[in-house]
Amino acid sequence: AIAANCVQKLAGDEMYFEYHDTLFENQNLLGASNYKAWAEELGLDGAAFETCTQDPAMAAEVQGDLSEGTLNGVSGTPSFFINGELIVGAQPYSVIKQAIDAQLNS
């Protein structure tokens, strides 16, 4: 999460989503050296990326996100809120649609 947030900070949303996809496509290869290599493959400056990932503020931001999720009942990923209703885990379209339809009809 820190690495992805740094890519977003250094290169913007479009690059963040490219990096995000790379992370998910290579979950068995996650690690600090690959985080940097993948950022560099996207054209980011490796030194700036490393400086960002070592910034305590970036770790605090991720910890804050985790704390907020925990306070709101999130216990796993993915998790979705549909008008305040929490749906945890990878769910089929029908479950999401049912929750949306219920909210629209209430």
Residue pairs with C-beta under 8 A, 6 or more apart in sequence:
1 62
1 65
2 53
2 58
2 59
2 62
3 19
3 23
3 35
3 39
3 49
3 53
4 16
4 19
4 20
4 23
5 58
5 61
5 62
6 39
6 49
6 52
6 53
6 58
7 15
7 16
7 19
7 39
7 42
7 44
7 49
8 15
8 16
8 19
9 52
9 58
10 39
10 44
10 45
10 48
10 49
10 52
11 42
11 43
11 44
15 42
15 43
15 44
18 42
19 38
19 39
19 42
22 38
22 41
22 42
23 30
23 38
26 34
26 38
32 53
35 49
35 53
36 46
36 49
36 50
36 53
39 46
39 49
40 46
40 49
52 58
69 79
72 81
72 86
73 86
74 86
74 88
75 88
76 88
76 89
78 88
78 89
78 90
79 86
79 87
79 88
79 89
80 86
80 87
80 91
80 96
81 87
82 96
82 99
82 100
82 103
83 103
85 99
85 102
85 103
87 95
87 96
87 99
